[in-house]
Amino acid sequence: MLYIIFQKNHMDIDYRDGQQSIIHLQADLTTVIGWAQQKNRRWDFTDSNAGSCYFNDYCSVSDLNNLDWNAVKAHSWSECKEAKQAEFLLEEKFPWSLVEEIGVYSQTQVQQVSTALTSTTHRPPVSVQRNWYY
């Protein structure tokens, strides 16, 4: 999806302002799974895009080896597009308290997000993470 936003030209998406205003919320997988199990919330992960018709889904940590981790980590992924789109899904909602870091495109967004966080008790660190973008 981020690549489509980066391209600014997908016929099904009206948004055309690029990726600069997108923020990334990072959380620890083990912590999130532990929280979900404690709260009796379902979770799973897929080995491709969860919106497609051809993914496999898993709900056990022992199945994480079914992911193509080279594809997940890849920066150039034309050869592994499907595996790159692996997703983690959490039932109902994702708790803000589990967000450990916020990655943004530029220092301008660091200031904007930091200002927005002043009204919250949970304030994860905000940093420029250009390598998370195209």
ChimeraX attribute file (.defattr): number of C-alpha atoms within 10 A of each C-alpha:
attribute: neighborCount
match mode: 1-to-1
recipient: residues
	/A:1	8
	/A:2	12
	/A:3	11
	/A:4	13
	/A:5	19
	/A:6	16
	/A:7	14
	/A:8	15
	/A:9	14
	/A:10	12
	/A:11	7
	/A:12	6
	/A:13	10
	/A:14	10
	/A:15	11
	/A:16	13
	/A:17	13
	/A:18	15
	/A:19	18
	/A:20	16
	/A:21	12
	/A:22	15
	/A:23	19
	/A:24	16
	/A:25	15
	/A:26	13
	/A:27	15
	/A:28	11
	/A:29	12
	/A:30	10
	/A:31	11
	/A:32	17
	/A:33	19
	/A:34	12
	/A:35	14
	/A:36	17
	/A:37	12
	/A:38	9
	/A:39	9
	/A:40	10
	/A:41	14
	/A:42	13
	/A:43	17
	/A:44	15
	/A:45	22
	/A:46	21
	/A:47	23
	/A:48	22
	/A:49	20
	/A:50	17
	/A:51	9
	/A:52	8
	/A:53	8
	/A:54	11
	/A:55	16
	/A:56	14
	/A:57	18
	/A:58	16
	/A:59	15
	/A:60	11
	/A:61	12
	/A:62	8
	/A:63	11
	/A:64	14
	/A:65	8
	/A:66	12
	/A:67	19
	/A:68	16
	/A:69	14
	/A:70	12
	/A:71	19
	/A:72	19
	/A:73	10
	/A:74	14
	/A:75	13
	/A:76	11
	/A:77	15
	/A:78	10
	/A:79	10
	/A:80	14
	/A:81	15
	/A:82	18
	/A:83	21
	/A:84	23
	/A:85	18
	/A:86	22
	/A:87	17
	/A:88	16
	/A:89	16
	/A:90	15
	/A:91	11
	/A:92	9
	/A:93	8
	/A:94	12
	/A:95	11
	/A:96	13
	/A:97	11
	/A:98	17
	/A:99	18
	/A:100	15
	/A:101	16
	/A:102	20
	/A:103	22
	/A:104	26
	/A:105	21
	/A:106	14
	/A:107	13
	/A:108	13
	/A:109	19
	/A:110	19
	/A:111	13
	/A:112	12
	/A:113	19
	/A:114	17
	/A:115	10
	/A:116	11
	/A:117	15
	/A:118	10
	/A:119	9
	/A:120	8
	/A:121	8
	/A:122	13
	/A:123	18
	/A:124	17
	/A:125	14
	/A:126	22
	/A:127	18
	/A:128	16
	/A:129	15
	/A:130	12
	/A:131	10
	/A:132	13
	/A:133	17
	/A:134	14
